[in-house]
Amino acid sequence: MEINLPTVLAEVTAAFERYERALVANDVAVLDELFWDSPHTLRYGATENLYGYREIQAFRAARPSAGLARTLGRTVITTYGRDFATANTEFHRAGSERTGRQSQTWARMPEGWRVVSAHVSWLS
């Protein structure tokens, strides 16, 4: 298996960066687009566990849009072959001493790169 093929790494990095821009802007349409539309998709959030695309979509639609800005640090994106990748990052929000962590599993689907699993948590 080839790790971090340059073209694949560039594709996943672009998808990850697009996701991050949509997240801080609360662009729900793009966030919905970038998650795999499947009952197999899951997202463990800082305060919620969401099983399936429909639960994730409903969460995004209901979430407040204030206070989403953040600064990323130590982002690590790794691709495995041509169709699978992980993206992990730390993040900080202004006014908070806490460090957040986000992990995403990406898979190439016929419609493009999609998040198939995600996890967000805070360090104490």
Legacy VTK file of the C-alpha trace (Angstrom):
# vtk DataFile Version 3.0
C-alpha trace
ASCII
DATASET POLYDATA
POINTS 124 float
0.000 0.000 0.000
1.249 3.437 -0.868
1.106 6.047 1.882
0.634 9.753 1.083
0.675 9.631 -2.694
1.166 13.334 -3.500
-1.947 13.725 -5.688
-4.188 11.865 -3.251
-2.788 13.782 -0.275
-3.489 17.052 -2.125
-7.086 15.968 -2.816
-7.795 15.033 0.804
-6.075 18.152 2.114
-8.271 20.290 -0.148
-11.403 18.453 1.058
-10.321 18.863 4.701
-9.667 22.587 4.205
-13.035 22.998 2.482
-14.683 21.279 5.441
-12.911 23.580 7.905
-13.980 26.732 6.009
-17.579 25.471 5.944
-17.459 24.584 9.648
-16.389 28.011 10.887
-18.788 29.735 8.448
-21.629 27.346 9.390
-22.130 26.504 5.715
-24.484 23.626 6.431
-24.935 22.718 2.755
-21.203 22.066 2.315
-20.948 20.257 5.653
-23.832 17.997 4.635
-22.240 17.408 1.239
-18.916 16.342 2.741
-20.394 13.654 4.982
-21.209 10.334 3.334
-24.978 10.049 2.926
-25.293 6.658 4.580
-26.756 5.063 7.703
-23.192 3.752 8.292
-21.752 7.239 8.809
-21.191 8.318 12.388
-20.047 11.376 14.281
-19.147 11.385 17.950
-19.281 15.023 18.980
-18.164 16.778 22.117
-21.682 16.426 23.573
-23.543 14.064 21.252
-23.321 10.717 19.473
-24.828 10.749 15.992
-25.511 7.553 14.064
-26.220 7.835 10.369
-26.236 10.722 7.947
-29.772 11.840 8.876
-28.870 12.370 12.551
-25.719 14.283 11.555
-27.710 16.417 9.121
-30.362 17.214 11.760
-27.666 18.180 14.273
-26.055 20.567 11.784
-29.396 22.189 10.965
-30.180 22.825 14.654
-26.719 23.871 15.873
-26.190 27.537 16.825
-23.999 29.376 14.346
-22.167 31.601 16.868
-18.749 30.877 18.341
-17.527 28.471 15.683
-14.221 30.196 14.893
-11.149 28.243 15.909
-7.450 27.917 15.268
-6.046 24.590 14.123
-2.749 23.093 15.200
-0.828 19.894 14.580
-2.976 18.749 11.687
-1.936 15.342 10.351
-3.488 14.004 7.158
-2.467 10.547 6.000
-3.671 8.748 2.897
-3.634 4.988 2.486
-3.669 3.990 -1.163
-5.953 6.034 -3.393
-9.318 5.785 -1.633
-8.878 6.040 2.151
-7.485 8.704 4.485
-7.468 10.025 8.029
-7.316 13.651 9.134
-6.535 14.546 12.730
-6.140 17.998 14.199
-6.039 19.901 17.440
-8.013 23.129 17.771
-8.396 26.094 20.097
-11.212 28.595 20.477
-10.582 32.200 21.520
-11.050 32.745 25.234
-10.616 29.077 26.143
-7.592 27.318 27.577
-8.914 23.927 26.473
-7.559 21.940 23.553
-10.024 20.242 21.248
-9.303 17.255 19.050
-10.952 16.233 15.822
-10.485 12.976 13.940
-12.016 12.241 10.569
-11.953 9.168 8.394
-12.339 9.994 4.696
-13.192 7.616 1.854
-13.335 8.244 -1.863
-16.903 7.705 -3.006
-18.260 8.006 -6.561
-19.254 11.615 -5.748
-15.832 12.475 -4.246
-14.100 12.436 -0.857
-16.532 12.059 2.050
-16.224 11.843 5.839
-17.417 8.399 6.889
-16.562 8.727 10.575
-15.722 11.678 12.815
-14.907 12.295 16.458
-14.593 15.583 18.345
-13.500 15.825 21.978
-11.904 18.176 24.505
-8.890 17.552 26.698
-9.517 18.330 30.368
LINES 1 125
124 0 1 2 3 4 5 6 7 8 9 10 11 12 13 14 15 16 17 18 19 20 21 22 23 24 25 26 27 28 29 30 31 32 33 34 35 36 37 38 39 40 41 42 43 44 45 46 47 48 49 50 51 52 53 54 55 56 57 58 59 60 61 62 63 64 65 66 67 68 69 70 71 72 73 74 75 76 77 78 79 80 81 82 83 84 85 86 87 88 89 90 91 92 93 94 95 96 97 98 99 100 101 102 103 104 105 106 107 108 109 110 111 112 113 114 115 116 117 118 119 120 121 122 123
